[in-house]
């Protein structure tokens, strides 16, 4: 097995900013934190730490990202719906939903979903951070937690498709927790028990740990990449999902 020599982070956006689970390369201990900004998170986990995050990185100017299309194909219905249409780069600095929709429609022929608009500030935040630091851009990777959960189940004999139950349902939460428990054990329980409810939802915790699992696969060269040869956007950021 390839030795992991750098800290690993699994990150998910949350009400309080960015929820992160960091695993120490030397001890294996896991620490969680809510960072108000992505810059604060990068300061907490300085290079060469590997940061895997559930947020689009690399933005199309036409509305199409091959990684999104391949992710939907692998997850299948109904979990394919968790891969929403990524906003185009032209919409990043939109003042409001109407303007964001107008810019997205001009580029793609379609308006922007409310779900995508709600996280537009976070997409813009991470995009700005990676455009100014090529070192950070080389160590921050986009991961979709539903692909991670799918792969966890596949490795335990399950079928090649996304989980049937949604993550906010009781059954969905239990299924995802059961997949993660053998990997993270008490650390996962401690994170769920210790979360500040007004800042972090239960599914934020599970998503961050699923993404942390993918960060380990990235570090050891075992992660799958969609597409296999990722294109780059107009800012030279890769449009790829790893898991």
QUISULUR-V138960 format. One record per helix or strand of 2 or more residues. SS is the DSSP state (H for helix, E for strand). FROM is the first residue (numbers start at 1). LEN is the number of residues. Records with the same first field share a line. If there is no record, write none. Layout:
BEGIN
SS->FROM-LEN / FROM-LEN
END
This chain:
BEGIN
E->8-7 / 17-7 / 30-6 / 50-5 / 140-4 / 225-2 / 241-2
H->38-7 / 66-10 / 79-4 / 89-3 / 97-12 / 114-5 / 120-13 / 134-4 / 145-10 / 170-15 / 186-9 / 202-18
END
